[in-house]
Amino acid sequence: MITMTISKNFIKNDDLVLLPKKVYESLLSVASKKTFFQNIDQDTFESILEYKQGKIVGPFKSVASLRKSLEN
């Protein structure tokens, strides 16, 4: 068994946590996915709100009319 001495300067308010690297990486992965889905949820909410407010264009009869609306 390995014994480590950790300076008290690194431990403030009992906030030191030791994790195996694989556990740490999996936690990072979950955290990034959570942020990703929160952003998607926010974007979806904003899109639905804009739809309800009538801020939509389309449907388009042709690609040309779609392009024209995007240029404006």
PQR file with spaces between the fields and no chain letter, atoms N, CA, C, O and H, PARSE charges and radii, in Angstrom:
ATOM       1  N    MET     1       0.848   -1.179    0.000 -0.4000 1.5000
ATOM       2  CA   MET     1       0.000    0.000    0.000 -0.0000 2.0000
ATOM       3  C    MET     1       0.889    1.235    0.000  0.5500 1.7000
ATOM       4  O    MET     1       1.902    1.289    0.697 -0.5500 1.4000
ATOM       5  N    ILE     2       0.495    2.220   -0.788 -0.4000 1.5000
ATOM       6  CA   ILE     2       1.250    3.459   -0.894 -0.0000 2.0000
ATOM       7  C    ILE     2       0.703    4.449    0.126  0.5500 1.7000
ATOM       8  O    ILE     2      -0.508    4.613    0.269 -0.5500 1.4000
ATOM       9  H    ILE     2      -0.329    2.177   -1.354  0.4000 1.0000
ATOM      10  N    THR     3       1.612    5.099    0.826 -0.4000 1.5000
ATOM      11  CA   THR     3       1.227    6.121    1.790 -0.0000 2.0000
ATOM      12  C    THR     3       1.611    7.478    1.222  0.5500 1.7000
ATOM      13  O    THR     3       2.732    7.675    0.753 -0.5500 1.4000
ATOM      14  H    THR     3       2.597    4.966    0.709  0.4000 1.0000
ATOM      15  N    MET     4       0.672    8.403    1.270 -0.4000 1.5000
ATOM      16  CA   MET     4       0.927    9.751    0.762 -0.0000 2.0000
ATOM      17  C    MET     4       0.739   10.750    1.892  0.5500 1.7000
ATOM      18  O    MET     4      -0.128   10.590    2.751 -0.5500 1.4000
ATOM      19  H    MET     4      -0.238    8.243    1.652  0.4000 1.0000
ATOM      20  N    THR     5       1.562   11.770    1.871 -0.4000 1.5000
ATOM      21  CA   THR     5       1.395   12.871    2.806 -0.0000 2.0000
ATOM      22  C    THR     5       0.951   14.080    2.002  0.5500 1.7000
ATOM      23  O    THR     5       1.621   14.487    1.052 -0.5500 1.4000
ATOM      24  H    THR     5       2.266   11.900    1.173  0.4000 1.0000
ATOM      25  N    ILE     6      -0.170   14.643    2.383 -0.4000 1.5000
ATOM      26  CA   ILE     6      -0.725   15.784    1.656 -0.0000 2.0000
ATOM      27  C    ILE     6      -0.651   17.001    2.561  0.5500 1.7000
ATOM      28  O    ILE     6      -1.112   16.982    3.702 -0.5500 1.4000
ATOM      29  H    ILE     6      -0.713   14.312    3.155  0.4000 1.0000
ATOM      30  N    SER     7      -0.071   18.038    2.033 -0.4000 1.5000
ATOM      31  CA   SER     7       0.088   19.268    2.795 -0.0000 2.0000
ATOM      32  C    SER     7      -1.271   19.860    3.155  0.5500 1.7000
ATOM      33  O    SER     7      -2.221   19.759    2.379 -0.5500 1.4000
ATOM      34  H    SER     7       0.303   18.053    1.106  0.4000 1.0000
ATOM      35  N    LYS     8      -1.362   20.470    4.317 -0.4000 1.5000
ATOM      36  CA   LYS     8      -2.615   21.103    4.741 -0.0000 2.0000
ATOM      37  C    LYS     8      -2.977   22.281    3.843  0.5500 1.7000
ATOM      38  O    LYS     8      -4.134   22.701    3.810 -0.5500 1.4000
ATOM      39  H    LYS     8      -0.590   20.553    4.948  0.4000 1.0000
ATOM      40  N    ASN     9      -2.005   22.815    3.120 -0.4000 1.5000
ATOM      41  CA   ASN     9      -2.292   23.919    2.195 -0.0000 2.0000
ATOM      42  C    ASN     9      -3.222   23.472    1.065  0.5500 1.7000
ATOM      43  O    ASN     9      -3.965   24.285    0.515 -0.5500 1.4000
ATOM      44  H    ASN     9      -1.066   22.474    3.146  0.4000 1.0000
ATOM      45  N    PHE    10      -3.182   22.187    0.720 -0.4000 1.5000
ATOM      46  CA   PHE    10      -4.038   21.666   -0.341 -0.0000 2.0000
ATOM      47  C    PHE    10      -5.429   21.306    0.156  0.5500 1.7000
ATOM      48  O    PHE    10      -6.369   21.189   -0.631 -0.5500 1.4000
ATOM      49  H    PHE    10      -2.579   21.526    1.167  0.4000 1.0000
ATOM      50  N    ILE    11      -5.551   21.133    1.447 -0.4000 1.5000
ATOM      51  CA   ILE    11      -6.836   20.729    2.017 -0.0000 2.0000
ATOM      52  C    ILE    11      -7.416   21.905    2.787  0.5500 1.7000
ATOM      53  O    ILE    11      -6.935   22.263    3.862 -0.5500 1.4000
ATOM      54  H    ILE    11      -4.788   21.228    2.086  0.4000 1.0000
ATOM      55  N    LYS    12      -8.445   22.490    2.223 -0.4000 1.5000
ATOM      56  CA   LYS    12      -9.124   23.598    2.892 -0.0000 2.0000
ATOM      57  C    LYS    12     -10.599   23.242    2.973  0.5500 1.7000
ATOM      58  O    LYS    12     -11.201   22.869    1.967 -0.5500 1.4000
ATOM      59  H    LYS    12      -8.836   22.198    1.350  0.4000 1.0000
ATOM      60  N    ASN    13     -11.173   23.349    4.129 -0.4000 1.5000
ATOM      61  CA   ASN    13     -12.598   23.071    4.341 -0.0000 2.0000
ATOM      62  C    ASN    13     -12.980   21.644    3.940  0.5500 1.7000
ATOM      63  O    ASN    13     -14.088   21.416    3.456 -0.5500 1.4000
ATOM      64  H    ASN    13     -10.683   23.652    4.946  0.4000 1.0000
ATOM      65  N    ASP    14     -12.101   20.712    4.132 -0.4000 1.5000
ATOM      66  CA   ASP    14     -12.369   19.300    3.826 -0.0000 2.0000
ATOM      67  C    ASP    14     -12.823   19.092    2.381  0.5500 1.7000
ATOM      68  O    ASP    14     -13.741   18.309    2.133 -0.5500 1.4000
ATOM      69  H    ASP    14     -11.201   20.897    4.525  0.4000 1.0000
ATOM      70  N    ASP    15     -12.201   19.775    1.433 -0.4000 1.5000
ATOM      71  CA   ASP    15     -12.641   19.672    0.050 -0.0000 2.0000
ATOM      72  C    ASP    15     -11.707   18.848   -0.835  0.5500 1.7000
ATOM      73  O    ASP    15     -11.693   19.030   -2.052 -0.5500 1.4000
ATOM      74  H    ASP    15     -11.455   20.411    1.634  0.4000 1.0000
ATOM      75  N    LEU    16     -10.944   17.961   -0.252 -0.4000 1.5000
ATOM      76  CA   LEU    16     -10.067   17.093   -1.025 -0.0000 2.0000
ATOM      77  C    LEU    16     -10.792   15.790   -1.335  0.5500 1.7000
ATOM      78  O    LEU    16     -11.336   15.139   -0.443 -0.5500 1.4000
ATOM      79  H    LEU    16     -10.955   17.813    0.737  0.4000 1.0000
ATOM      80  N    VAL    17     -10.791   15.418   -2.618 -0.4000 1.5000
ATOM      81  CA   VAL    17     -11.428   14.175   -3.047 -0.0000 2.0000
ATOM      82  C    VAL    17     -10.441   13.433   -3.937  0.5500 1.7000
ATOM      83  O    VAL    17      -9.848   14.020   -4.843 -0.5500 1.4000
ATOM      84  H    VAL    17     -10.348   15.946   -3.343  0.4000 1.0000
ATOM      85  N    LEU    18     -10.270   12.159   -3.681 -0.4000 1.5000
ATOM      86  CA   LEU    18      -9.406   11.321   -4.508 -0.0000 2.0000
ATOM      87  C    LEU    18     -10.276   10.316   -5.244  0.5500 1.7000
ATOM      88  O    LEU    18     -11.081    9.608   -4.639 -0.5500 1.4000
ATOM      89  H    LEU    18     -10.751   11.683   -2.945  0.4000 1.0000
ATOM      90  N    LEU    19     -10.101   10.266   -6.561 -0.4000 1.5000
ATOM      91  CA   LEU    19     -10.875    9.345   -7.389 -0.0000 2.0000
ATOM      92  C    LEU    19      -9.943    8.620   -8.346  0.5500 1.7000
ATOM      93  O    LEU    19      -8.938    9.180   -8.782 -0.5500 1.4000
ATOM      94  H    LEU    19      -9.446   10.841   -7.053  0.4000 1.0000
ATOM      95  N    PRO    20     -10.269    7.390   -8.670 -0.5600 1.5000
ATOM      96  CA   PRO    20      -9.522    6.740   -9.749  0.2800 2.0000
ATOM      97  C    PRO    20      -9.753    7.492  -11.062  0.5500 1.7000
ATOM      98  O    PRO    20     -10.811    8.089  -11.263 -0.5500 1.4000
ATOM      99  N    LYS    21      -8.772    7.460  -11.940 -0.4000 1.5000
ATOM     100  CA   LYS    21      -8.845    8.215  -13.186 -0.0000 2.0000
ATOM     101  C    LYS    21     -10.072    7.844  -14.013  0.5500 1.7000
ATOM     102  O    LYS    21     -10.710    8.726  -14.588 -0.5500 1.4000
ATOM     103  H    LYS    21      -7.913    6.975  -11.776  0.4000 1.0000
ATOM     104  N    LYS    22     -10.413    6.567  -14.084 -0.4000 1.5000
ATOM     105  CA   LYS    22     -11.570    6.142  -14.877 -0.0000 2.0000
ATOM     106  C    LYS    22     -12.869    6.721  -14.322  0.5500 1.7000
ATOM     107  O    LYS    22     -13.749    7.119  -15.085 -0.5500 1.4000
ATOM     108  H    LYS    22      -9.894    5.851  -13.617  0.4000 1.0000
ATOM     109  N    VAL    23     -12.989    6.767  -13.012 -0.4000 1.5000
ATOM     110  CA   VAL    23     -14.185    7.338  -12.389 -0.0000 2.0000
ATOM     111  C    VAL    23     -14.255    8.832  -12.687  0.5500 1.7000
ATOM     112  O    VAL    23     -15.316    9.355  -13.026 -0.5500 1.4000
ATOM     113  H    VAL    23     -12.274    6.443  -12.392  0.4000 1.0000
ATOM     114  N    TYR    24     -13.129    9.509  -12.560 -0.4000 1.5000
ATOM     115  CA   TYR    24     -13.065   10.943  -12.849 -0.0000 2.0000
ATOM     116  C    TYR    24     -13.470   11.225  -14.293  0.5500 1.7000
ATOM     117  O    TYR    24     -14.258   12.135  -14.551 -0.5500 1.4000
ATOM     118  H    TYR    24     -12.266    9.084  -12.285  0.4000 1.0000
ATOM     119  N    GLU    25     -12.937   10.450  -15.233 -0.4000 1.5000
ATOM     120  CA   GLU    25     -13.264   10.649  -16.643 -0.0000 2.0000
ATOM     121  C    GLU    25     -14.737   10.378  -16.929  0.5500 1.7000
ATOM     122  O    GLU    25     -15.354   11.073  -17.736 -0.5500 1.4000
ATOM     123  H    GLU    25     -12.297    9.710  -15.023  0.4000 1.0000
ATOM     124  N    SER    26     -15.299    9.372  -16.272 -0.4000 1.5000
ATOM     125  CA   SER    26     -16.721    9.095  -16.489 -0.0000 2.0000
ATOM     126  C    SER    26     -17.582   10.222  -15.921  0.5500 1.7000
ATOM     127  O    SER    26     -18.619   10.556  -16.495 -0.5500 1.4000
ATOM     128  H    SER    26     -14.797    8.807  -15.616  0.4000 1.0000
ATOM     129  N    LEU    27     -17.168   10.805  -14.810 -0.4000 1.5000
ATOM     130  CA   LEU    27     -17.902   11.946  -14.257 -0.0000 2.0000
ATOM     131  C    LEU    27     -17.824   13.153  -15.189  0.5500 1.7000
ATOM     132  O    LEU    27     -18.809   13.870  -15.367 -0.5500 1.4000
ATOM     133  H    LEU    27     -16.326   10.534  -14.343  0.4000 1.0000
ATOM     134  N    LEU    28     -16.664   13.371  -15.777 -0.4000 1.5000
ATOM     135  CA   LEU    28     -16.532   14.466  -16.742 -0.0000 2.0000
ATOM     136  C    LEU    28     -17.430   14.237  -17.948  0.5500 1.7000
ATOM     137  O    LEU    28     -18.048   15.171  -18.458 -0.5500 1.4000
ATOM     138  H    LEU    28     -15.864   12.788  -15.633  0.4000 1.0000
ATOM     139  N    SER    29     -17.495   13.002  -18.395 -0.4000 1.5000
ATOM     140  CA   SER    29     -18.333   12.667  -19.543 -0.0000 2.0000
ATOM     141  C    SER    29     -19.801   12.945  -19.240  0.5500 1.7000
ATOM     142  O    SER    29     -20.510   13.532  -20.057 -0.5500 1.4000
ATOM     143  H    SER    29     -16.992   12.244  -17.980  0.4000 1.0000
ATOM     144  N    VAL    30     -20.246   12.524  -18.077 -0.4000 1.5000
ATOM     145  CA   VAL    30     -21.638   12.750  -17.680 -0.0000 2.0000
ATOM     146  C    VAL    30     -21.918   14.242  -17.556  0.5500 1.7000
ATOM     147  O    VAL    30     -22.971   14.714  -17.986 -0.5500 1.4000
ATOM     148  H    VAL    30     -19.669   12.047  -17.414  0.4000 1.0000
ATOM     149  N    ALA    31     -20.995   14.979  -16.977 -0.4000 1.5000
ATOM     150  CA   ALA    31     -21.189   16.419  -16.798 -0.0000 2.0000
ATOM     151  C    ALA    31     -21.277   17.130  -18.140  0.5500 1.7000
ATOM     152  O    ALA    31     -22.102   18.028  -18.309 -0.5500 1.4000
ATOM     153  H    ALA    31     -20.140   14.596  -16.628  0.4000 1.0000
ATOM     154  N    SER    32     -20.442   16.744  -19.092 -0.4000 1.5000
ATOM     155  CA   SER    32     -20.485   17.403  -20.397 -0.0000 2.0000
ATOM     156  C    SER    32     -21.775   17.061  -21.132  0.5500 1.7000
ATOM     157  O    SER    32     -22.327   17.913  -21.829 -0.5500 1.4000
ATOM     158  H    SER    32     -19.772   16.014  -18.955  0.4000 1.0000
ATOM     159  N    LYS    33     -22.263   15.835  -20.992 -0.4000 1.5000
ATOM     160  CA   LYS    33     -23.529   15.454  -21.628 -0.0000 2.0000
ATOM     161  C    LYS    33     -24.686   16.216  -21.001  0.5500 1.7000
ATOM     162  O    LYS    33     -25.611   16.633  -21.698 -0.5500 1.4000
ATOM     163  H    LYS    33     -21.814   15.143  -20.425  0.4000 1.0000
ATOM     164  N    LYS    34     -24.637   16.398  -19.687 -0.4000 1.5000
ATOM     165  CA   LYS    34     -25.705   17.130  -19.004 -0.0000 2.0000
ATOM     166  C    LYS    34     -25.759   18.566  -19.525  0.5500 1.7000
ATOM     167  O    LYS    34     -26.837   19.087  -19.808 -0.5500 1.4000
ATOM     168  H    LYS    34     -23.885   16.059  -19.120  0.4000 1.0000
ATOM     169  N    THR    35     -24.599   19.198  -19.649 -0.4000 1.5000
ATOM     170  CA   THR    35     -24.544   20.558  -20.176 -0.0000 2.0000
ATOM     171  C    THR    35     -25.064   20.596  -21.603  0.5500 1.7000
ATOM     172  O    THR    35     -25.803   21.509  -21.974 -0.5500 1.4000
ATOM     173  H    THR    35     -23.722   18.774  -19.419  0.4000 1.0000
ATOM     174  N    PHE    36     -24.682   19.610  -22.404 -0.4000 1.5000
ATOM     175  CA   PHE    36     -25.129   19.530  -23.793 -0.0000 2.0000
ATOM     176  C    PHE    36     -26.648   19.460  -23.861  0.5500 1.7000
ATOM     177  O    PHE    36     -27.273   20.192  -24.628 -0.5500 1.4000
ATOM     178  H    PHE    36     -24.082   18.868  -22.102  0.4000 1.0000
ATOM     179  N    PHE    37     -27.245   18.580  -23.059 -0.4000 1.5000
ATOM     180  CA   PHE    37     -28.693   18.424  -23.106 -0.0000 2.0000
ATOM     181  C    PHE    37     -29.418   19.619  -22.507  0.5500 1.7000
ATOM     182  O    PHE    37     -30.529   19.938  -22.931 -0.5500 1.4000
ATOM     183  H    PHE    37     -26.737   17.985  -22.436  0.4000 1.0000
ATOM     184  N    GLN    38     -28.815   20.284  -21.535 -0.4000 1.5000
ATOM     185  CA   GLN    38     -29.427   21.506  -21.013 -0.0000 2.0000
ATOM     186  C    GLN    38     -29.480   22.569  -22.106  0.5500 1.7000
ATOM     187  O    GLN    38     -30.466   23.297  -22.223 -0.5500 1.4000
ATOM     188  H    GLN    38     -27.912   20.025  -21.191  0.4000 1.0000
ATOM     189  N    ASN    39     -28.417   22.656  -22.907 -0.4000 1.5000
ATOM     190  CA   ASN    39     -28.397   23.619  -24.006 -0.0000 2.0000
ATOM     191  C    ASN    39     -29.451   23.275  -25.050  0.5500 1.7000
ATOM     192  O    ASN    39     -30.129   24.162  -25.568 -0.5500 1.4000
ATOM     193  H    ASN    39     -27.617   22.064  -22.812  0.4000 1.0000
ATOM     194  N    ILE    40     -29.591   21.991  -25.360 -0.4000 1.5000
ATOM     195  CA   ILE    40     -30.615   21.567  -26.320 -0.0000 2.0000
ATOM     196  C    ILE    40     -32.001   21.888  -25.777  0.5500 1.7000
ATOM     197  O    ILE    40     -32.855   22.390  -26.508 -0.5500 1.4000
ATOM     198  H    ILE    40     -29.040   21.270  -24.939  0.4000 1.0000
ATOM     199  N    ASP    41     -32.226   21.603  -24.502 -0.4000 1.5000
ATOM     200  CA   ASP    41     -33.523   21.903  -23.901 -0.0000 2.0000
ATOM     201  C    ASP    41     -33.827   23.397  -23.982  0.5500 1.7000
ATOM     202  O    ASP    41     -34.954   23.785  -24.286 -0.5500 1.4000
ATOM     203  H    ASP    41     -31.532   21.196  -23.908  0.4000 1.0000
ATOM     204  N    GLN    42     -32.830   24.230  -23.713 -0.4000 1.5000
ATOM     205  CA   GLN    42     -33.031   25.681  -23.772 -0.0000 2.0000
ATOM     206  C    GLN    42     -33.325   26.118  -25.201  0.5500 1.7000
ATOM     207  O    GLN    42     -34.220   26.932  -25.429 -0.5500 1.4000
ATOM     208  H    GLN    42     -31.914   23.914  -23.466  0.4000 1.0000
ATOM     209  N    ASP    43     -32.580   25.585  -26.164 -0.4000 1.5000
ATOM     210  CA   ASP    43     -32.811   25.932  -27.568 -0.0000 2.0000
ATOM     211  C    ASP    43     -34.202   25.496  -28.021  0.5500 1.7000
ATOM     212  O    ASP    43     -34.886   26.229  -28.736 -0.5500 1.4000
ATOM     213  H    ASP    43     -31.852   24.924  -25.980  0.4000 1.0000
ATOM     214  N    THR    44     -34.615   24.308  -27.607 -0.4000 1.5000
ATOM     215  CA   THR    44     -35.943   23.811  -27.967 -0.0000 2.0000
ATOM     216  C    THR    44     -37.024   24.698  -27.361  0.5500 1.7000
ATOM     217  O    THR    44     -38.001   25.037  -28.029 -0.5500 1.4000
ATOM     218  H    THR    44     -34.060   23.712  -27.027  0.4000 1.0000
ATOM     219  N    PHE    45     -36.852   25.069  -26.110 -0.4000 1.5000
ATOM     220  CA   PHE    45     -37.810   25.953  -25.446 -0.0000 2.0000
ATOM     221  C    PHE    45     -37.924   27.282  -26.190  0.5500 1.7000
ATOM     222  O    PHE    45     -39.026   27.779  -26.422 -0.5500 1.4000
ATOM     223  H    PHE    45     -36.059   24.793  -25.567  0.4000 1.0000
ATOM     224  N    GLU    46     -36.775   27.854  -26.561 -0.4000 1.5000
ATOM     225  CA   GLU    46     -36.792   29.128  -27.281 -0.0000 2.0000
ATOM     226  C    GLU    46     -37.462   28.982  -28.645  0.5500 1.7000
ATOM     227  O    GLU    46     -38.180   29.881  -29.083 -0.5500 1.4000
ATOM     228  H    GLU    46     -35.880   27.450  -26.372  0.4000 1.0000
ATOM     229  N    SER    47     -37.232   27.860  -29.313 -0.4000 1.5000
ATOM     230  CA   SER    47     -37.855   27.627  -30.619 -0.0000 2.0000
ATOM     231  C    SER    47     -39.369   27.522  -30.496  0.5500 1.7000
ATOM     232  O    SER    47     -40.099   28.089  -31.309 -0.5500 1.4000
ATOM     233  H    SER    47     -36.649   27.130  -28.957  0.4000 1.0000
ATOM     234  N    ILE    48     -39.835   26.814  -29.502 -0.4000 1.5000
ATOM     235  CA   ILE    48     -41.278   26.676  -29.286 -0.0000 2.0000
ATOM     236  C    ILE    48     -41.889   28.032  -28.952  0.5500 1.7000
ATOM     237  O    ILE    48     -42.979   28.357  -29.423 -0.5500 1.4000
ATOM     238  H    ILE    48     -39.242   26.353  -28.842  0.4000 1.0000
ATOM     239  N    LEU    49     -41.198   28.814  -28.152 -0.4000 1.5000
ATOM     240  CA   LEU    49     -41.677   30.149  -27.799 -0.0000 2.0000
ATOM     241  C    LEU    49     -41.780   31.033  -29.042  0.5500 1.7000
ATOM     242  O    LEU    49     -42.774   31.737  -29.223 -0.5500 1.4000
ATOM     243  H    LEU    49     -40.313   28.550  -27.769  0.4000 1.0000
ATOM     244  N    GLU    50     -40.762   30.997  -29.894 -0.4000 1.5000
ATOM     245  CA   GLU    50     -40.800   31.776  -31.132 -0.0000 2.0000
ATOM     246  C    GLU    50     -41.937   31.311  -32.036  0.5500 1.7000
ATOM     247  O    GLU    50     -42.595   32.131  -32.677 -0.5500 1.4000
ATOM     248  H    GLU    50     -39.956   30.424  -29.747  0.4000 1.0000
ATOM     249  N    TYR    51     -42.169   30.014  -32.092 -0.4000 1.5000
ATOM     250  CA   TYR    51     -43.269   29.475  -32.901 -0.0000 2.0000
ATOM     251  C    TYR    51     -44.613   29.995  -32.390  0.5500 1.7000
ATOM     252  O    TYR    51     -45.464   30.413  -33.174 -0.5500 1.4000
ATOM     253  H    TYR    51     -41.635   29.348  -31.572  0.4000 1.0000
ATOM     254  N    LYS    52     -44.792   29.964  -31.077 -0.4000 1.5000
ATOM     255  CA   LYS    52     -46.052   30.432  -30.496 -0.0000 2.0000
ATOM     256  C    LYS    52     -46.247   31.929  -30.709  0.5500 1.7000
ATOM     257  O    LYS    52     -47.380   32.406  -30.785 -0.5500 1.4000
ATOM     258  H    LYS    52     -44.101   29.624  -30.440  0.4000 1.0000
ATOM     259  N    GLN    53     -45.145   32.669  -30.804 -0.4000 1.5000
ATOM     260  CA   GLN    53     -45.229   34.112  -31.031 -0.0000 2.0000
ATOM     261  C    GLN    53     -45.395   34.436  -32.515  0.5500 1.7000
ATOM     262  O    GLN    53     -45.525   35.603  -32.884 -0.5500 1.4000
ATOM     263  H    GLN    53     -44.225   32.281  -30.742  0.4000 1.0000
ATOM     264  N    GLY    54     -45.392   33.415  -33.361 -0.4000 1.5000
ATOM     265  CA   GLY    54     -45.585   33.618  -34.787 -0.0000 2.0000
ATOM     266  C    GLY    54     -44.340   34.060  -35.530  0.5500 1.7000
ATOM     267  O    GLY    54     -44.431   34.565  -36.649 -0.5500 1.4000
ATOM     268  H    GLY    54     -45.286   32.467  -33.061  0.4000 1.0000
ATOM     269  N    LYS    55     -43.192   33.879  -34.927 -0.4000 1.5000
ATOM     270  CA   LYS    55     -41.936   34.298  -35.564 -0.0000 2.0000
ATOM     271  C    LYS    55     -41.388   33.174  -36.442  0.5500 1.7000
ATOM     272  O    LYS    55     -40.270   32.699  -36.244 -0.5500 1.4000
ATOM     273  H    LYS    55     -43.118   33.469  -34.018  0.4000 1.0000
ATOM     274  N    ILE    56     -42.199   32.760  -37.413 -0.4000 1.5000
ATOM     275  CA   ILE    56     -41.780   31.677  -38.302 -0.0000 2.0000
ATOM     276  C    ILE    56     -41.968   32.113  -39.744  0.5500 1.7000
ATOM     277  O    ILE    56     -42.757   33.011  -40.039 -0.5500 1.4000
ATOM     278  H    ILE    56     -43.108   33.146  -37.573  0.4000 1.0000
ATOM     279  N    VAL    57     -41.241   31.472  -40.628 -0.4000 1.5000
ATOM     280  CA   VAL    57     -41.406   31.689  -42.062 -0.0000 2.0000
ATOM     281  C    VAL    57     -41.501   30.330  -42.726  0.5500 1.7000
ATOM     282  O    VAL    57     -40.950   29.348  -42.230 -0.5500 1.4000
ATOM     283  H    VAL    57     -40.600   30.743  -40.388  0.4000 1.0000
ATOM     284  N    GLY    58     -42.196   30.275  -43.841 -0.4000 1.5000
ATOM     285  CA   GLY    58     -42.322   29.008  -44.544 -0.0000 2.0000
ATOM     286  C    GLY    58     -43.725   28.470  -44.394  0.5500 1.7000
ATOM     287  O    GLY    58     -44.535   29.099  -43.714 -0.5500 1.4000
ATOM     288  H    GLY    58     -42.644   31.073  -44.244  0.4000 1.0000
ATOM     289  N    PRO    59     -44.046   27.371  -44.975 -0.5600 1.5000
ATOM     290  CA   PRO    59     -43.199   26.520  -45.817  0.2800 2.0000
ATOM     291  C    PRO    59     -42.909   27.184  -47.160  0.5500 1.7000
ATOM     292  O    PRO    59     -43.596   28.119  -47.570 -0.5500 1.4000
ATOM     293  N    PHE    60     -41.909   26.695  -47.813 -0.4000 1.5000
ATOM     294  CA   PHE    60     -41.461   27.282  -49.069 -0.0000 2.0000
ATOM     295  C    PHE    60     -41.835   26.370  -50.230  0.5500 1.7000
ATOM     296  O    PHE    60     -41.792   25.145  -50.121 -0.5500 1.4000
ATOM     297  H    PHE    60     -41.351   25.936  -47.479  0.4000 1.0000
ATOM     298  N    LYS    61     -42.201   26.997  -51.343 -0.4000 1.5000
ATOM     299  CA   LYS    61     -42.582   26.225  -52.526 -0.0000 2.0000
ATOM     300  C    LYS    61     -41.370   25.799  -53.337  0.5500 1.7000
ATOM     301  O    LYS    61     -41.438   24.861  -54.131 -0.5500 1.4000
ATOM     302  H    LYS    61     -42.236   27.992  -51.432  0.4000 1.0000
ATOM     303  N    SER    62     -40.250   26.501  -53.128 -0.4000 1.5000
ATOM     304  CA   SER    62     -39.050   26.159  -53.888 -0.0000 2.0000
ATOM     305  C    SER    62     -37.805   26.497  -53.073  0.5500 1.7000
ATOM     306  O    SER    62     -37.861   27.232  -52.087 -0.5500 1.4000
ATOM     307  H    SER    62     -40.194   27.263  -52.482  0.4000 1.0000
ATOM     308  N    VAL    63     -36.705   25.949  -53.506 -0.4000 1.5000
ATOM     309  CA   VAL    63     -35.427   26.239  -52.857 -0.0000 2.0000
ATOM     310  C    VAL    63     -35.075   27.707  -53.054  0.5500 1.7000
ATOM     311  O    VAL    63     -34.488   28.335  -52.174 -0.5500 1.4000
ATOM     312  H    VAL    63     -36.659   25.352  -54.307  0.4000 1.0000
ATOM     313  N    ALA    64     -35.431   28.241  -54.192 -0.4000 1.5000
ATOM     314  CA   ALA    64     -35.138   29.649  -54.474 -0.0000 2.0000
ATOM     315  C    ALA    64     -35.844   30.564  -53.472  0.5500 1.7000
ATOM     316  O    ALA    64     -35.255   31.535  -52.996 -0.5500 1.4000
ATOM     317  H    ALA    64     -35.908   27.731  -54.907  0.4000 1.0000
ATOM     318  N    SER    65     -37.090   30.260  -53.155 -0.4000 1.5000
ATOM     319  CA   SER    65     -37.810   31.099  -52.189 -0.0000 2.0000
ATOM     320  C    SER    65     -37.225   30.944  -50.784  0.5500 1.7000
ATOM     321  O    SER    65     -37.223   31.897  -50.004 -0.5500 1.4000
ATOM     322  H    SER    65     -37.568   29.471  -53.542  0.4000 1.0000
ATOM     323  N    LEU    66     -36.738   29.765  -50.464 -0.4000 1.5000
ATOM     324  CA   LEU    66     -36.056   29.558  -49.178 -0.0000 2.0000
ATOM     325  C    LEU    66     -34.787   30.396  -49.116  0.5500 1.7000
ATOM     326  O    LEU    66     -34.544   31.089  -48.129 -0.5500 1.4000
ATOM     327  H    LEU    66     -36.740   28.991  -51.097  0.4000 1.0000
ATOM     328  N    ARG    67     -33.983   30.333  -50.163 -0.4000 1.5000
ATOM     329  CA   ARG    67     -32.736   31.109  -50.205 -0.0000 2.0000
ATOM     330  C    ARG    67     -33.018   32.602  -50.091  0.5500 1.7000
ATOM     331  O    ARG    67     -32.309   33.324  -49.389 -0.5500 1.4000
ATOM     332  H    ARG    67     -34.180   29.770  -50.965  0.4000 1.0000
ATOM     333  N    LYS    68     -34.052   33.058  -50.783 -0.4000 1.5000
ATOM     334  CA   LYS    68     -34.398   34.474  -50.746 -0.0000 2.0000
ATOM     335  C    LYS    68     -34.755   34.912  -49.325  0.5500 1.7000
ATOM     336  O    LYS    68     -34.367   35.999  -48.895 -0.5500 1.4000
ATOM     337  H    LYS    68     -34.627   32.472  -51.353  0.4000 1.0000
ATOM     338  N    SER    69     -35.492   34.072  -48.598 -0.4000 1.5000
ATOM     339  CA   SER    69     -35.870   34.429  -47.224 -0.0000 2.0000
ATOM     340  C    SER    69     -34.658   34.427  -46.295  0.5500 1.7000
ATOM     341  O    SER    69     -34.616   35.195  -45.334 -0.5500 1.4000
ATOM     342  H    SER    69     -35.807   33.190  -48.948  0.4000 1.0000
ATOM     343  N    LEU    70     -33.682   33.579  -46.568 -0.4000 1.5000
ATOM     344  CA   LEU    70     -32.481   33.523  -45.740 -0.0000 2.0000
ATOM     345  C    LEU    70     -31.566   34.719  -45.980  0.5500 1.7000
ATOM     346  O    LEU    70     -30.827   35.125  -45.083 -0.5500 1.4000
ATOM     347  H    LEU    70     -33.716   32.955  -47.349  0.4000 1.0000
ATOM     348  N    GLU    71     -31.610   35.277  -47.173 -0.4000 1.5000
ATOM     349  CA   GLU    71     -30.764   36.419  -47.502 -0.0000 2.0000
ATOM     350  C    GLU    71     -31.269   37.703  -46.860  0.5500 1.7000
ATOM     351  O    GLU    71     -30.493   38.635  -46.648 -0.5500 1.4000
ATOM     352  H    GLU    71     -32.210   34.946  -47.901  0.4000 1.0000
ATOM     353  N    ASN    72     -32.536   37.760  -46.553 -0.4000 1.5000
ATOM     354  CA   ASN    72     -33.112   38.984  -45.963 -0.0000 2.0000
ATOM     355  C    ASN    72     -32.874   39.060  -44.497  0.5500 1.7000
ATOM     356  O    ASN    72     -33.293   40.023  -43.853 -0.5500 1.4000
ATOM     357  H    ASN    72     -33.166   37.003  -46.725  0.4000 1.0000
